[in-house]
């Protein structure tokens, strides 16, 4: 049977760091996460690519401090951190970056061609193609009221490429649960931490809808 993940809702943004600090060194196989970039995209209440709205929030007004990244590296054997270009001053050099190419042959406007993930792996760099803009999406899962939702296909690819079966994966910035859904569907164990109650409830619903539940 596919193992159930442990998804925890927290009461404040500081609880993620407290959780990290409480974990045993190298007790996690992989941290796979997408921290706030500090761009305040959550404060606008509107998606850039369409007219859909979401509940404005302050979680993206600043990026996490260096302590978060030090702790993520301490407690896990390896890490994949999306938005790594926003945290390059907190992370060591790496030759294995992942580029998610999401704007293939689409008009640019103000939409980024790709997103980057820093990894701790000693491997070549990778590019993963998955178009993702408004209605033009290769990954067809539902869109949730979260301004920086990652495609499930991207997280599944990360889990498949960088972990073994029954690995323990943690996402301290779980959002709407994409990491946990990908990990659980592929037979990995997962711990997710999320401070926003609305996102936590969405993640819990997504997980409860999986066949293994």
Backbone as a printed PyTorch tensor [residue, N CA C, xyz], in Angstrom:
tensor([[[  0.8460,  -1.1910,   0.0000],
         [  0.0000,   0.0000,   0.0000],
         [  0.8850,   1.2460,   0.0000]],

        [[  0.5070,   2.2390,  -0.7820],
         [  1.2570,   3.4910,  -0.8030],
         [  1.1790,   4.1740,   0.5600]],

        [[  2.3260,   4.5980,   1.1270],
         [  2.3020,   5.2020,   2.4570],
         [  1.6060,   6.5400,   2.4620]],

        [[  0.8470,   6.8070,   3.5010],
         [  0.2020,   8.1070,   3.6360],
         [  1.2090,   9.1580,   4.0730]],

        [[  1.1060,  10.3650,   3.5170],
         [  1.9950,  11.4340,   3.9610],
         [  1.5160,  12.0310,   5.2760]],

        [[  2.4040,  12.7240,   5.9160],
         [  2.0520,  13.4890,   7.1150],
         [  2.0190,  14.9520,   6.7120]],

        [[  0.8430,  15.5310,   6.6410],
         [  0.6860,  16.9310,   6.2450],
         [  0.2280,  17.7140,   7.4530]],

        [[  0.9670,  18.7380,   7.8070],
         [  0.6890,  19.4770,   9.0270],
         [  0.3550,  20.9300,   8.7210]],

        [[ -0.7280,  21.4040,   9.2870],
         [ -1.0550,  22.8250,   9.2160],
         [ -0.4380,  23.5180,  10.4140]],

        [[  0.0670,  24.7240,  10.1860],
         [  0.7230,  25.4380,  11.2610],
         [  0.0220,  26.7600,  11.5280]],

        [[  0.3600,  27.3760,  12.6370],
         [ -0.3460,  28.5710,  13.0480],
         [  0.3020,  29.8730,  12.6530]],

        [[  1.5730,  29.8490,  12.2730],
         [  2.2540,  31.0810,  11.8890],
         [  3.4210,  30.7520,  10.9780]],

        [[  3.9320,  31.7690,  10.2870],
         [  5.0150,  31.5400,   9.3390],
         [  6.2900,  31.0840,  10.0290]],

        [[  6.4270,  31.3230,  11.3180],
         [  7.6420,  30.9150,  12.0190],
         [  7.6730,  29.4340,  12.3270]],

        [[  6.5060,  28.7660,  12.2650],
         [  6.4510,  27.3610,  12.6440],
         [  7.2420,  26.4690,  11.6960]],

        [[  7.3470,  26.8490,  10.4400],
         [  8.1390,  26.0670,   9.4980],
         [  9.5840,  25.9890,   9.9660]],

        [[ 10.1560,  27.1050,  10.3590],
         [ 11.5330,  27.1080,  10.8480],
         [ 11.6480,  26.3100,  12.1370]],

        [[ 10.6790,  26.4410,  13.0180],
         [ 10.7050,  25.6720,  14.2590],
         [ 10.6730,  24.1790,  13.9650]],

        [[  9.8550,  23.7880,  12.9930],
         [  9.8070,  22.3810,  12.6180],
         [ 11.1520,  21.9140,  12.0690]],

        [[ 11.7460,  22.6990,  11.1920],
         [ 13.0420,  22.3500,  10.6330],
         [ 14.0900,  22.1780,  11.7370]],

        [[ 14.1040,  23.1070,  12.6630],
         [ 15.1070,  23.0660,  13.7330],
         [ 14.9280,  21.8700,  14.6590]],

        [[ 13.7210,  21.3190,  14.7030],
         [ 13.4410,  20.1850,  15.5910],
         [ 13.8020,  18.8390,  14.9720]],

        [[ 14.1560,  18.8280,  13.6680],
         [ 14.4180,  17.5580,  12.9970],
         [ 15.8600,  17.0960,  13.1890]],

        [[ 16.0300,  15.7890,  13.1770],
         [ 17.3510,  15.1800,  13.3170],
         [ 18.1590,  15.3960,  12.0380]],

        [[ 19.4490,  15.6080,  12.1880],
         [ 20.3390,  15.8050,  11.0450],
         [ 20.2790,  14.6160,  10.0920]],

        [[ 20.1210,  14.9080,   8.8130],
         [ 20.0800,  13.9240,   7.7250],
         [ 18.9780,  12.8710,   7.9240]],

        [[ 17.8600,  13.2700,   8.4800],
         [ 16.7440,  12.3420,   8.6920],
         [ 15.7860,  12.2910,   7.5080]],

        [[ 15.9380,  13.2050,   6.5250],
         [ 15.0790,  13.2970,   5.3530],
         [ 15.9040,  12.9530,   4.1200]],

        [[ 15.3360,  12.1850,   3.2050],
         [ 16.0710,  11.8710,   1.9760],
         [ 16.1540,  13.0750,   1.0490]],

        [[ 15.0260,  13.7530,   0.8500],
         [ 15.0000,  14.8770,  -0.0870],
         [ 14.0610,  15.9620,   0.4110]],

        [[ 14.5390,  17.1870,   0.4240],
         [ 13.6810,  18.3610,   0.5370],
         [ 13.3330,  18.7870,  -0.8760]],

        [[ 12.0570,  18.7990,  -1.1890],
         [ 11.5640,  19.2630,  -2.4930],
         [ 10.5450,  20.3520,  -2.2150]],

        [[ 10.9080,  21.5970,  -2.5190],
         [ 10.0760,  22.7010,  -2.0450],
         [ 10.1550,  23.9060,  -2.9690]],

        [[  9.2200,  24.8100,  -2.7810],
         [  9.1060,  26.0320,  -3.5830],
         [  8.8300,  27.1890,  -2.6290]],

        [[  9.8680,  27.7420,  -1.9880],
         [  9.6560,  28.7820,  -0.9740],
         [  9.1560,  30.0870,  -1.5890]],

        [[  8.6610,  30.9910,  -0.7610],
         [  8.2990,  32.3320,  -1.2570],
         [  9.5150,  33.0430,  -1.8300]],

        [[  9.3340,  33.7230,  -2.9540],
         [ 10.4410,  34.4150,  -3.6060],
         [ 10.5880,  35.8590,  -3.1430]],

        [[  9.6180,  36.3580,  -2.3800],
         [  9.6700,  37.7380,  -1.9320],
         [  9.2200,  38.7340,  -2.9840]],

        [[  8.3630,  38.3180,  -3.9090],
         [  7.9100,  39.1860,  -4.9990],
         [  6.5380,  39.7950,  -4.7410]],

        [[  5.8990,  39.4330,  -3.6420],
         [  4.5710,  39.9100,  -3.2610],
         [  3.4970,  39.5530,  -4.2860]],

        [[  3.6620,  38.4350,  -4.9770],
         [  2.6230,  38.0160,  -5.9160],
         [  1.3480,  37.6040,  -5.1810]],

        [[  1.4790,  37.1880,  -3.9250],
         [  0.2930,  36.7770,  -3.1670],
         [ -0.5190,  37.9720,  -2.6780]],

        [[  0.0970,  39.1320,  -2.6410],
         [ -0.6020,  40.3070,  -2.1340],
         [ -1.5080,  40.9810,  -3.1410]],

        [[ -1.3730,  40.6290,  -4.4110],
         [ -2.1620,  41.2950,  -5.4480],
         [ -3.6070,  40.8070,  -5.4870]],

        [[ -3.8280,  39.5380,  -5.1730],
         [ -5.1680,  38.9670,  -5.2470],
         [ -5.6240,  38.6330,  -6.6490]],

        [[ -4.7370,  38.7860,  -7.6480],
         [ -5.0950,  38.4770,  -9.0270],
         [ -3.9420,  37.7560,  -9.7180]],

        [[ -4.2890,  36.7780, -10.5440],
         [ -3.2900,  36.0870, -11.3420],
         [ -2.8340,  36.9900, -12.4780]],

        [[ -1.5540,  36.8980, -12.8080],
         [ -1.0120,  37.7430, -13.8660],
         [ -1.5120,  37.3500, -15.2490]],

        [[ -1.7660,  36.0580, -15.4480],
         [ -2.0550,  35.5600, -16.7880],
         [ -3.5400,  35.5440, -17.1440]],

        [[ -4.4260,  35.8090, -16.1670],
         [ -5.8630,  35.8230, -16.4570],
         [ -6.5530,  36.6820, -15.4020]],

        [[ -7.8450,  36.6850, -15.4230],
         [ -8.5940,  37.5580, -14.5170],
         [ -9.0670,  36.8580, -13.2450]],

        [[ -8.6180,  35.6240, -13.0180],
         [ -9.0540,  34.9200, -11.8150],
         [ -8.4800,  35.5890, -10.5720]],

        [[ -9.2430,  35.5220,  -9.4910],
         [ -8.8300,  36.1390,  -8.2330],
         [ -8.5860,  35.0730,  -7.1730]],

        [[ -7.8450,  35.4560,  -6.1460],
         [ -7.6160,  34.6090,  -4.9890],
         [ -7.5370,  35.5020,  -3.7590]],

        [[ -7.5160,  34.8950,  -2.6060],
         [ -7.4670,  35.6770,  -1.3620],
         [ -6.0910,  36.3020,  -1.1880]],

        [[ -5.9870,  37.6440,  -1.1300],
         [ -4.6870,  38.2800,  -0.9340],
         [ -4.0610,  37.8400,   0.3930]],

        [[ -2.7520,  37.7190,   0.3900],
         [ -2.0400,  37.2720,   1.5840],
         [ -0.6600,  37.9100,   1.6150]],

        [[ -0.0180,  37.8720,   2.7650],
         [  1.2830,  38.5260,   2.9320],
         [  2.4500,  37.5400,   2.9620]],

        [[  2.2020,  36.2580,   2.6390],
         [  3.2720,  35.2730,   2.8080],
         [  4.4390,  35.4630,   1.8340]],

        [[  4.2370,  36.2320,   0.7650],
         [  5.2950,  36.4050,  -0.2290],
         [  5.8830,  37.8190,  -0.2150]],

        [[  5.7390,  38.5460,   0.8870],
         [  6.2900,  39.9050,   0.9460],
         [  7.8020,  39.9050,   1.1190]],

        [[  8.3640,  38.8240,   1.6320],
         [  9.8150,  38.7150,   1.7620],
         [ 10.2180,  37.2590,   1.6180]],

        [[ 11.4390,  37.0320,   1.2340],
         [ 11.9190,  35.6580,   1.1050],
         [ 12.3540,  35.1230,   2.4700]],

        [[ 12.3890,  33.8140,   2.6570],
         [ 12.8490,  33.2670,   3.9360],
         [ 14.3110,  33.6400,   4.2020]],

        [[ 14.6810,  33.6950,   5.4500],
         [ 16.0440,  34.0480,   5.8190],
         [ 17.0030,  32.8830,   5.5570]],

        [[ 18.2870,  33.1480,   5.6770],
         [ 19.3200,  32.1330,   5.4620],
         [ 19.1280,  30.9270,   6.3850]],

        [[ 18.5880,  31.1520,   7.5970],
         [ 18.4230,  30.0600,   8.5490],
         [ 17.5770,  28.9200,   7.9910]],

        [[ 16.5360,  29.2640,   7.2260],
         [ 15.6750,  28.2380,   6.6520],
         [ 16.4760,  27.3130,   5.7360]],

        [[ 17.3220,  27.8910,   4.9140],
         [ 18.0890,  27.1050,   3.9480],
         [ 19.1810,  26.2960,   4.6410]],

        [[ 19.7970,  26.8820,   5.6600],
         [ 20.7840,  26.1200,   6.4390],
         [ 20.1390,  24.8990,   7.0780]],

        [[ 18.9370,  25.0840,   7.6210],
         [ 18.2580,  23.9690,   8.2790],
         [ 17.7790,  22.9240,   7.2650]],

        [[ 17.2700,  23.3600,   6.1180],
         [ 16.8610,  22.3970,   5.1010],
         [ 18.0350,  21.5460,   4.6510]],

        [[ 19.1900,  22.1460,   4.5120],
         [ 20.3760,  21.4000,   4.0990],
         [ 20.8790,  20.4940,   5.2220]],

        [[ 20.6990,  20.9190,   6.4490],
         [ 21.1650,  20.1040,   7.5770],
         [ 20.3450,  18.8300,   7.7380]],

        [[ 19.0230,  18.9320,   7.6260],
         [ 18.1830,  17.7900,   7.9720],
         [ 18.0070,  16.7990,   6.8280]],

        [[ 18.4400,  17.1430,   5.6110],
         [ 18.1890,  16.2690,   4.4620],
         [ 19.4880,  15.9130,   3.7450]],

        [[ 19.4570,  14.7520,   3.1170],
         [ 20.6150,  14.3250,   2.3360],
         [ 20.7500,  15.1450,   1.0610]],

        [[ 19.6170,  15.5040,   0.4610],
         [ 19.6350,  16.3010,  -0.7630],
         [ 18.4620,  17.2580,  -0.7900]],

        [[ 18.5740,  18.2650,  -1.6570],
         [ 17.5480,  19.2980,  -1.7330],
         [ 17.3070,  19.7010,  -3.1880]],

        [[ 16.0560,  19.9690,  -3.5120],
         [ 15.6610,  20.6390,  -4.7490],
         [ 14.8290,  21.8380,  -4.3250]],

        [[ 15.3330,  23.0300,  -4.6050],
         [ 14.6870,  24.2560,  -4.1430],
         [ 14.3160,  25.1080,  -5.3520]],

        [[ 13.0210,  25.1500,  -5.6430],
         [ 12.5480,  25.9550,  -6.7590],
         [ 12.6990,  27.4350,  -6.4390]],

        [[ 12.9420,  28.2100,  -7.4970],
         [ 13.2480,  29.6220,  -7.2930],
         [ 14.6580,  29.8240,  -6.7760]],

        [[ 15.5290,  28.8500,  -7.0210],
         [ 16.8880,  28.9200,  -6.4840],
         [ 17.6540,  30.1640,  -6.8930]],

        [[ 17.3030,  30.7550,  -8.0340],
         [ 17.9740,  31.9850,  -8.4600],
         [ 17.6740,  33.1550,  -7.5310]],

        [[ 16.5640,  33.0770,  -6.7690],
         [ 16.2560,  34.1330,  -5.8030],
         [ 16.9960,  33.9330,  -4.4780]],

        [[ 17.5990,  32.7580,  -4.3120],
         [ 18.2650,  32.4340,  -3.0390],
         [ 19.7300,  32.0710,  -3.2440]],

        [[ 20.3060,  32.4570,  -4.3760],
         [ 21.6620,  32.0270,  -4.7080],
         [ 22.6840,  32.4800,  -3.6760]],

        [[ 22.4220,  33.5840,  -3.0010],
         [ 23.3640,  34.0590,  -1.9800],
         [ 23.2910,  33.2320,  -0.7020]],

        [[ 22.2670,  32.3880,  -0.5610],
         [ 22.1260,  31.5320,   0.6120],
         [ 22.5810,  30.0940,   0.3500]],

        [[ 22.8550,  29.7610,  -0.9080],
         [ 23.1090,  28.3750,  -1.2890],
         [ 24.4950,  28.2250,  -1.9100]],

        [[ 25.1320,  27.0630,  -1.7530],
         [ 26.4530,  26.8500,  -2.3440],
         [ 26.3730,  26.6490,  -3.8470]],

        [[ 27.5050,  26.7570,  -4.5460],
         [ 27.4890,  26.5030,  -5.9960],
         [ 27.0030,  25.0860,  -6.3060]],

        [[ 26.3230,  24.9480,  -7.4260],
         [ 25.8290,  23.6400,  -7.8600],
         [ 25.9120,  23.5510,  -9.3690]],

        [[ 26.2980,  22.3910,  -9.8770],
         [ 26.2950,  22.2120, -11.3260],
         [ 24.9720,  21.6350, -11.8200]],

        [[ 24.1350,  21.1690, -10.9000],
         [ 22.8700,  20.5420, -11.2850],
         [ 21.7060,  21.4770, -10.9760]],

        [[ 21.3970,  22.3280, -11.9370],
         [ 20.2000,  23.1560, -11.8620],
         [ 19.1340,  22.5360, -12.7610]],

        [[ 17.8790,  22.7300, -12.3920],
         [ 16.7620,  22.2850, -13.2160],
         [ 16.0780,  23.5180, -13.7930]],

        [[ 15.8420,  23.4930, -15.0940],
         [ 15.0720,  24.5470, -15.7420],
         [ 13.7330,  23.9620, -16.1840]],

        [[ 12.6600,  24.4780, -15.6230],
         [ 11.3250,  24.1050, -16.0880],
         [ 10.9520,  25.0840, -17.1960]],

        [[ 10.9710,  24.5960, -18.4390],
         [ 10.6500,  25.4150, -19.6050],
         [  9.1430,  25.3920, -19.7900]],

        [[  8.4800,  26.5230, -19.5730],
         [  7.0220,  26.5320, -19.4980],
         [  6.3480,  27.4090, -20.5360]],

        [[  7.1290,  28.0480, -21.3920],
         [  6.5400,  29.0260, -22.3130],
         [  6.8300,  28.6690, -23.7670]],

        [[  6.9500,  27.3770, -24.0490],
         [  7.3700,  26.8870, -25.3480],
         [  6.4710,  27.4070, -26.4720]],

        [[  7.0480,  28.2590, -27.3390],
         [  6.3840,  28.7930, -28.5380],
         [  5.1660,  29.6550, -28.2310]],

        [[  5.0180,  30.1050, -27.0040],
         [  3.9080,  30.9840, -26.6600],
         [  4.3820,  32.4320, -26.6480]],

        [[  3.5060,  33.3940, -26.9520],
         [  3.8980,  34.8040, -26.8430],
         [  4.3590,  35.1230, -25.4300]],

        [[  5.4010,  35.9030, -25.2760],
         [  6.0040,  36.1320, -23.9740],
         [  5.1830,  37.0490, -23.0820]],

        [[  4.8500,  38.2320, -23.5660],
         [  4.2470,  39.2640, -22.7270],
         [  5.1140,  39.4390, -21.4790]],

        [[  4.5290,  39.3100, -20.2770],
         [  5.3200,  39.4300, -19.0440],
         [  5.5250,  38.0810, -18.3780]],

        [[  5.3760,  37.0140, -19.1290],
         [  5.4210,  35.6680, -18.5740],
         [  6.8210,  35.0960, -18.7520]],

        [[  7.4290,  34.6040, -17.6750],
         [  8.7830,  34.0590, -17.7380],
         [  8.8290,  32.8180, -18.6170]],

        [[  9.8880,  32.6780, -19.3980],
         [ 10.0520,  31.5040, -20.2420],
         [ 10.2700,  30.2350, -19.4190]],

        [[ 10.9230,  30.3820, -18.2740],
         [ 11.2550,  29.2030, -17.4790],
         [ 11.3470,  29.5800, -16.0030]],

        [[ 11.3890,  28.5550, -15.1610],
         [ 11.7020,  28.7180, -13.7500],
         [ 12.8640,  27.7910, -13.4180]],

        [[ 13.6690,  28.1960, -12.4340],
         [ 14.8850,  27.4740, -12.0950],
         [ 14.8150,  26.8810, -10.7030]],

        [[ 15.3720,  25.6840, -10.5720],
         [ 15.5090,  25.0550,  -9.2620],
         [ 16.9780,  24.7600,  -9.0050]],

        [[ 17.4520,  25.1630,  -7.8460],
         [ 18.7780,  24.7690,  -7.3710],
         [ 18.6880,  23.3730,  -6.7860]],

        [[ 19.7030,  22.5450,  -7.0360],
         [ 19.7410,  21.2320,  -6.4090],
         [ 21.1130,  20.9940,  -5.7860]],

        [[ 21.1470,  20.0640,  -4.8560],
         [ 22.4020,  19.6840,  -4.2040],
         [ 23.0890,  18.5220,  -4.9140]],

        [[ 22.5240,  18.0350,  -6.0140],
         [ 23.0330,  16.8310,  -6.6700],
         [ 24.2450,  17.1360,  -7.5470]],

        [[ 25.1540,  16.1850,  -7.5990],
         [ 26.3340,  16.2930,  -8.4610],
         [ 26.0180,  15.5930,  -9.7830]],

        [[ 25.1880,  16.2510, -10.5700],
         [ 24.7420,  15.7230, -11.8550],
         [ 24.7610,  16.8600, -12.8770]],

        [[ 24.5780,  16.5200, -14.1530],
         [ 24.4330,  17.5850, -15.1510],
         [ 23.1480,  18.3750, -14.9210]],

        [[ 23.0610,  19.5240, -15.5460],
         [ 21.8370,  20.3180, -15.4940],
         [ 20.7620,  19.6710, -16.3600]],

        [[ 19.4920,  19.9400, -16.0200],
         [ 18.3580,  19.3400, -16.7290],
         [ 17.3750,  20.4270, -17.1650]],

        [[ 16.6600,  20.1290, -18.2500],
         [ 15.5300,  20.9520, -18.6780],
         [ 14.3090,  20.0420, -18.7590]],

        [[ 13.1990,  20.4980, -18.1390],
         [ 11.9440,  19.7560, -18.2290],
         [ 10.9140,  20.6460, -18.9030]],

        [[ 10.2840,  20.1310, -19.9550],
         [  9.3220,  20.8950, -20.7470],
         [  7.9020,  20.6370, -20.2590]],

        [[  7.1950,  21.6770, -19.8940],
         [  5.7840,  21.5470, -19.5280],
         [  5.1340,  22.9220, -19.6790]],

        [[  4.4000,  23.1060, -20.7680],
         [  3.7720,  24.4100, -20.9930],
         [  2.7340,  24.6730, -19.9060]],

        [[  2.7250,  25.9370, -19.4310],
         [  1.8780,  26.2460, -18.2710],
         [  1.5870,  27.7330, -18.2700]],

        [[  0.5270,  28.1070, -18.9760],
         [  0.1090,  29.5000, -18.9370],
         [ -1.3680,  29.5910, -19.2430]],

        [[ -2.1330,  30.0370, -18.2600],
         [ -3.5710,  30.1950, -18.4180],
         [ -4.1820,  28.8910, -18.9190]],

        [[ -4.8740,  28.9140, -20.0580],
         [ -5.5340,  27.7050, -20.5620],
         [ -4.5970,  26.8140, -21.3630]],

        [[ -3.3890,  27.3030, -21.6730],
         [ -2.4330,  26.5070, -22.4470],
         [ -1.5300,  25.7630, -21.4620]],

        [[ -1.9270,  24.5460, -21.1450],
         [ -1.2210,  23.7920, -20.1140],
         [ -1.0980,  22.3350, -20.5460]],

        [[  0.1170,  21.8020, -20.4770],
         [  0.3220,  20.3830, -20.7420],
         [ -0.1010,  19.5390, -19.5470]],

        [[ -0.0470,  20.1040, -18.3700],
         [ -0.4510,  19.4000, -17.1510],
         [ -1.8560,  19.8620, -16.8040]],

        [[ -2.8230,  18.9620, -16.8530],
         [ -4.2310,  19.3500, -16.8650],
         [ -4.9300,  19.2590, -15.5120]],

        [[ -4.1940,  19.1970, -14.4180],
         [ -4.8750,  19.1650, -13.1310],
         [ -5.5870,  20.4910, -12.8680]],

        [[ -6.4520,  20.4830, -11.8800],
         [ -7.2160,  21.6900, -11.5480],
         [ -6.2930,  22.8210, -11.1250]],

        [[ -6.7200,  24.0430, -11.4160],
         [ -6.0230,  25.2200, -10.9260],
         [ -6.6450,  25.6260,  -9.5940]],

        [[ -5.8050,  25.8960,  -8.6130],
         [ -6.2600,  26.2450,  -7.2750],
         [ -5.9840,  27.7240,  -7.0070]],

        [[ -6.6330,  28.3090,  -5.9970],
         [ -6.4480,  29.7430,  -5.7140],
         [ -5.1120,  30.0350,  -5.0430]],

        [[ -4.0490,  29.7270,  -5.7520],
         [ -2.6840,  29.9410,  -5.2660],
         [ -1.8860,  30.5400,  -6.4120]],

        [[ -1.2240,  31.6740,  -6.2240],
         [ -0.6110,  32.3800,  -7.3530],
         [  0.6400,  31.7250,  -7.9210]],

        [[  1.2420,  30.7560,  -7.2100],
         [  2.4730,  30.1550,  -7.7080],
         [  2.3820,  28.6250,  -7.7530]],

        [[  1.2200,  28.1020,  -8.0690],
         [  1.0340,  26.6550,  -8.1540],
         [  1.9570,  26.0540,  -9.2070]],

        [[  2.6600,  24.9700,  -8.8380],
         [  3.4900,  24.2330,  -9.7830],
         [  2.6710,  23.0880, -10.3980]],

        [[  2.9350,  22.7440, -11.6630],
         [  2.2570,  21.6000, -12.2640],
         [  2.6260,  20.3040, -11.5430]],

        [[  1.6680,  19.4320, -11.3970],
         [  1.9350,  18.1350, -10.8030],
         [  2.9750,  17.3720, -11.6180]],

        [[  2.9440,  17.5270, -12.9370],
         [  3.8990,  16.8290, -13.7950],
         [  5.3420,  17.2010, -13.4580]],

        [[  5.5850,  18.4560, -13.1190],
         [  6.9390,  18.8970, -12.7780],
         [  7.4180,  18.2350, -11.4940]],

        [[  6.5650,  18.2130, -10.4750],
         [  6.9570,  17.6150,  -9.2080],
         [  7.0830,  16.1010,  -9.3170]],

        [[  6.2170,  15.4740, -10.1050],
         [  6.3550,  14.0240, -10.3310],
         [  7.6980,  13.7120, -10.9800]],

        [[  8.0750,  14.5190, -11.9560],
         [  9.3570,  14.3070, -12.6290],
         [ 10.5110,  14.4250, -11.6400]],

        [[ 10.4590,  15.4170, -10.7690],
         [ 11.5130,  15.5800,  -9.7570],
         [ 11.5930,  14.3540,  -8.8490]],

        [[ 10.4370,  13.8950,  -8.3890],
         [ 10.4110,  12.7330,  -7.4960],
         [ 10.9530,  11.4970,  -8.2030]],

        [[ 10.5300,  11.2740,  -9.4350],
         [ 10.9650,  10.0890, -10.1830],
         [ 12.4610,  10.1230, -10.4790]],

        [[ 12.9800,  11.2920, -10.8320],
         [ 14.3750,  11.4010, -11.2500],
         [ 15.3550,  11.4020, -10.0890]],

        [[ 14.9210,  11.8630,  -8.9130],
         [ 15.8800,  12.1360,  -7.8480],
         [ 15.6610,  11.3460,  -6.5650]],

        [[ 14.6970,  10.4380,  -6.5290],
         [ 14.5010,   9.6250,  -5.3250],
         [ 14.2690,   8.1670,  -5.6950]],

        [[ 14.5000,   7.3090,  -4.7200],
         [ 14.2110,   5.8900,  -4.8450],
         [ 12.8520,   5.5960,  -4.2080]],

        [[ 12.2340,   4.4480,  -4.5640],
         [ 10.9780,   4.0760,  -3.9160],
         [ 11.1170,   4.0400,  -2.3980]],

        [[ 10.0890,   4.4940,  -1.7160],
         [ 10.0140,   4.5490,  -0.2550],
         [ 10.9140,   5.6320,   0.3470]],

        [[ 11.4300,   6.5450,  -0.4670],
         [ 12.1940,   7.6700,   0.0690],
         [ 11.2830,   8.5600,   0.9060]],

        [[ 11.8800,   9.2660,   1.8500],
         [ 11.1470,  10.2300,   2.6700],
         [ 11.4290,  11.6260,   2.1400]],

        [[ 10.3870,  12.2880,   1.6780],
         [ 10.4740,  13.6200,   1.0930],
         [  9.7760,  14.6030,   2.0160]],

        [[ 10.3290,  15.7900,   2.1420],
         [  9.6980,  16.8330,   2.9590],
         [  9.5700,  18.1090,   2.1450]],

        [[  8.4490,  18.7980,   2.3500],
         [  8.2180,  20.1110,   1.7450],
         [  7.7820,  21.0680,   2.8510]],

        [[  8.6850,  21.9260,   3.3310],
         [  8.3310,  22.8500,   4.4130],
         [  7.4340,  23.9990,   3.9740]],

        [[  7.2840,  24.2050,   2.6620],
         [  6.4240,  25.2600,   2.1180],
         [  5.4260,  24.5820,   1.1730]],

        [[  4.5060,  23.8190,   1.7230],
         [  3.7030,  22.8710,   0.9510],
         [  2.7160,  23.5280,   0.0030]],

        [[  2.1900,  24.7000,   0.3450],
         [  1.1780,  25.3200,  -0.5150],
         [ -0.0500,  24.4380,  -0.6370]],

        [[ -0.4970,  24.2130,  -1.8670],
         [ -1.7030,  23.4170,  -2.0870],
         [ -1.4090,  21.9240,  -2.2250]],

        [[ -0.1930,  21.5180,  -1.9010],
         [  0.0890,  20.0980,  -1.7310],
         [  0.6420,  19.3560,  -2.9230]],

        [[  1.1300,  20.0430,  -3.9350],
         [  1.5680,  19.3530,  -5.1430],
         [  2.7110,  18.3770,  -4.8710]],

        [[  3.6760,  18.7710,  -4.0480],
         [  4.7760,  17.8640,  -3.7210],
         [  4.2590,  16.6000,  -3.0480]],

        [[  3.3730,  16.7610,  -2.0770],
         [  2.8450,  15.6030,  -1.3480],
         [  2.0310,  14.6920,  -2.2530]],

        [[  1.2510,  15.2690,  -3.1580],
         [  0.4560,  14.4690,  -4.0870],
         [  1.3750,  13.6690,  -5.0090]],

        [[  2.4020,  14.3290,  -5.5560],
         [  3.3430,  13.6430,  -6.4440],
         [  4.0780,  12.5260,  -5.7120]],

        [[  4.5680,  12.8240,  -4.5150],
         [  5.3300,  11.8350,  -3.7590],
         [  4.4680,  10.6290,  -3.3890]],

        [[  3.2740,  10.8910,  -2.9050],
         [  2.3980,   9.8100,  -2.4660],
         [  1.9660,   8.9400,  -3.6410]],

        [[  1.6390,   9.5720,  -4.7670],
         [  1.2160,   8.8180,  -5.9490],
         [  2.3130,   7.9050,  -6.4630]],

        [[  3.5710,   8.2670,  -6.1860],
         [  4.7060,   7.4770,  -6.6520],
         [  5.2740,   6.5610,  -5.5680]],

        [[  4.5630,   6.4110,  -4.4670],
         [  4.9670,   5.4590,  -3.4510],
         [  6.0350,   5.9410,  -2.4960]],

        [[  6.2650,   7.2600,  -2.4520],
         [  7.2150,   7.8160,  -1.5000],
         [  6.4750,   8.2890,  -0.2500]],

        [[  7.1910,   8.3770,   0.8390],
         [  6.6500,   8.9730,   2.0480],
         [  6.8870,  10.4790,   1.9910]],

        [[  5.9860,  11.2400,   2.5880],
         [  6.1160,  12.6890,   2.4830],
         [  5.6390,  13.3850,   3.7490]],

        [[  6.3690,  14.4080,   4.1490],
         [  5.9690,  15.2950,   5.2340],
         [  5.8000,  16.6870,   4.6350]],

        [[  4.6610,  17.3040,   4.8680],
         [  4.4200,  18.6440,   4.3570],
         [  4.0380,  19.5940,   5.4790]],

        [[  4.5740,  20.7870,   5.4340],
         [  4.2830,  21.8260,   6.4280],
         [  3.7140,  23.0380,   5.7030]],

        [[  2.5610,  23.5320,   6.1730],
         [  1.9340,  24.6870,   5.5240],
         [  1.3140,  25.5990,   6.5730]],

        [[  1.6240,  26.9020,   6.4880],
         [  1.1550,  27.8560,   7.4870],
         [ -0.2080,  28.4570,   7.1490]],

        [[ -0.5880,  28.4510,   5.8770],
         [ -1.8460,  29.0670,   5.4540],
         [ -2.9730,  28.0440,   5.5250]],

        [[ -4.0150,  28.3480,   6.2810],
         [ -5.0850,  27.3810,   6.4940],
         [ -5.8190,  27.0290,   5.2050]],

        [[ -6.0430,  28.0230,   4.3430],
         [ -6.7450,  27.7680,   3.0920],
         [ -5.9610,  26.7900,   2.2260]],

        [[ -4.6500,  27.0210,   2.0940],
         [ -3.8220,  26.1210,   1.2950],
         [ -3.7560,  24.7320,   1.9250]],

        [[ -3.6170,  24.6920,   3.2460],
         [ -3.5690,  23.4090,   3.9450],
         [ -4.8190,  22.5790,   3.6580]],

        [[ -5.9870,  23.2140,   3.7050],
         [ -7.2360,  22.4890,   3.4560],
         [ -7.2900,  21.9590,   2.0230]],

        [[ -6.7980,  22.7350,   1.0650],
         [ -6.7530,  22.2760,  -0.3220],
         [ -5.8330,  21.0680,  -0.4420]],

        [[ -4.6590,  21.1500,   0.1850],
         [ -3.7160,  20.0290,   0.1370],
         [ -4.3330,  18.7690,   0.7260]],

        [[ -5.0220,  18.9180,   1.8440],
         [ -5.6540,  17.7630,   2.4840],
         [ -6.7180,  17.1500,   1.5770]],

        [[ -7.5010,  17.9830,   0.8910],
         [ -8.5100,  17.4740,  -0.0270],
         [ -7.8820,  16.7540,  -1.2110]],

        [[ -6.8230,  17.3090,  -1.7450],
         [ -6.1490,  16.6730,  -2.8800],
         [ -5.6050,  15.3010,  -2.4870]],

        [[ -5.0210,  15.2160,  -1.3000],
         [ -4.4670,  13.9430,  -0.8500],
         [ -5.5530,  12.9240,  -0.5740]],

        [[ -6.6540,  13.3840,   0.0110],
         [ -7.7340,  12.4480,   0.3300],
         [ -8.3960,  11.8990,  -0.9270]],

        [[ -8.2200,  12.5770,  -2.0640],
         [ -8.8170,  12.1190,  -3.3170],
         [ -7.9670,  11.0720,  -4.0290]],

        [[ -6.7280,  10.8450,  -3.5510],
         [ -5.8740,   9.8370,  -4.1870],
         [ -6.4230,   8.4330,  -3.9290]],

        [[ -6.2410,   7.5190,  -4.8740],
         [ -6.7730,   6.1600,  -4.7080],
         [ -6.2690,   5.4580,  -3.4510]],

        [[ -5.0210,   5.7440,  -3.0240],
         [ -4.4680,   5.0590,  -1.8620],
         [ -5.1440,   5.4780,  -0.5720]],

        [[ -5.9550,   6.5450,  -0.6180],
         [ -6.6570,   6.9930,   0.5760],
         [ -8.0740,   6.3910,   0.6130]]])
